[in-house]
Amino acid sequence: MDPVTAGALVAAVNAAASGAGGEAGRRALESFGTLVRRVLRRGGGEPAGEPEPVTIPYDDGARLRELAALLVERARQDPEFGRDLAAWMREHGGAAGESGAVHNSIAGGARITGPVVQGRDFHGPINFGSQ
């Protein structure tokens, strides 16, 4: 089994978050939150009752990369968690791992002062009006 990398995990979470309006995206983020709680929780077990909500910082690239690095490190230390994280990636990260997949975003405190083009495989000129 290939080890999960932080970059691949960030891409998979972003792909799940972009599809969060649908049932599959919602389930992917819920199951990812369960994995995150396993790493972030305090004490020996899950508290009784409803699980504590976990906010996944998919709209904050720096925090998401930190979280991904933490999860990857835990996966290296805990083989059971590593198998579960790899299984999540296989189930929900497929679109993020496709060859040539593109996930465009502008997030956080970005200040756009001109035209932006995001995409893949552009052919021909791109015009933004007269100069």
C-alpha positions in Angstrom: 0.0 0.0 0.0 1.4 3.4 -0.9 1.7 5.8 2.0 -0.7 8.8 2.1 1.0 12.1 1.4 -0.1 15.4 2.9 -0.5 16.9 -0.6 -2.7 14.1 -1.8 -4.7 14.3 1.3 -5.3 18.1 0.9 -6.3 17.5 -2.7 -8.8 14.8 -1.7 -10.3 16.9 1.1 -10.7 19.8 -1.3 -12.3 17.5 -3.8 -14.7 16.3 -1.1 -15.4 19.8 0.0 -16.2 21.0 -3.5 -18.8 18.2 -3.7 -20.1 18.8 -0.2 -23.5 20.0 -1.5 -24.2 16.5 -2.7 -24.8 13.4 -0.6 -21.4 11.8 -1.5 -19.5 14.9 -0.6 -21.3 15.3 2.7 -20.6 11.6 3.6 -16.9 12.0 2.6 -16.5 15.0 4.9 -18.3 13.3 7.7 -16.1 10.3 7.5 -13.0 12.5 7.3 -14.2 14.4 10.4 -14.4 11.0 12.2 -10.7 10.4 11.3 -9.7 13.9 12.4 -11.5 13.4 15.8 -9.5 10.2 16.3 -6.3 12.2 16.1 -7.5 15.4 17.9 -9.6 14.0 20.7 -8.4 14.2 24.2 -8.5 11.1 26.5 -8.9 7.5 25.8 -12.1 7.2 23.9 -15.0 8.9 22.2 -17.4 10.7 24.5 -20.8 9.2 25.0 -23.6 10.7 22.9 -23.2 12.8 19.9 -19.6 13.1 18.5 -17.9 16.5 19.0 -18.2 18.5 15.8 -14.9 19.0 13.9 -14.4 22.0 11.6 -12.4 21.0 8.6 -10.5 24.1 7.5 -10.8 23.4 3.7 -11.2 27.1 3.0 -7.9 27.8 4.8 -5.0 26.3 2.8 -2.4 26.7 5.5 -4.5 25.2 8.3 -5.6 22.3 6.0 -1.9 21.6 5.1 -1.1 21.5 8.8 -3.9 19.2 9.5 -3.0 16.9 6.6 0.7 16.8 7.9 -0.6 15.9 11.4 -2.8 13.1 10.0 0.0 11.7 7.8 2.4 11.7 10.7 -0.1 9.9 12.9 -0.6 7.4 10.1 3.1 6.7 10.1 3.0 6.1 13.9 -0.2 4.2 14.1 -0.6 1.4 11.4 -4.3 1.0 12.2 -5.0 4.7 11.6 -2.8 4.6 8.6 -4.9 1.8 7.1 -8.1 3.7 7.8 -6.7 7.0 6.3 -5.5 5.1 3.2 -9.0 3.5 2.9 -10.6 6.9 3.1 -8.3 8.1 0.4 -9.2 5.1 -1.8 -12.9 5.7 -1.3 -13.1 9.4 -1.4 -9.9 10.7 -2.9 -10.1 9.0 -6.3 -11.1 12.2 -8.2 -8.3 14.1 -6.6 -5.8 11.5 -7.6 -6.8 11.3 -11.2 -4.0 12.1 -13.6 -4.3 15.6 -14.8 -7.1 16.5 -12.3 -7.3 20.2 -11.7 -8.9 21.8 -8.6 -8.9 25.6 -8.9 -9.6 27.8 -6.0 -9.1 31.3 -4.8 -9.6 31.4 -1.0 -8.7 33.0 2.3 -7.7 36.7 2.1 -7.0 36.7 -1.6 -7.4 40.2 -3.1 -8.0 40.0 -6.8 -7.3 43.2 -8.7 -7.5 41.9 -12.3 -8.8 39.1 -14.4 -8.3 35.5 -13.3 -8.3 32.4 -15.5 -8.6 29.0 -13.9 -8.9 25.8 -15.7 -7.1 23.2 -17.7 -6.2 22.5 -21.3 -6.8 26.0 -22.8 -6.7 26.2 -26.5 -6.5 29.5 -28.4 -6.4 33.0 -27.2 -8.0 34.3 -24.0 -9.3 37.9 -24.2 -10.4 40.2 -21.4 -11.7 43.0 -23.6 -9.9 45.9 -25.2 -6.6 47.2 -23.9 
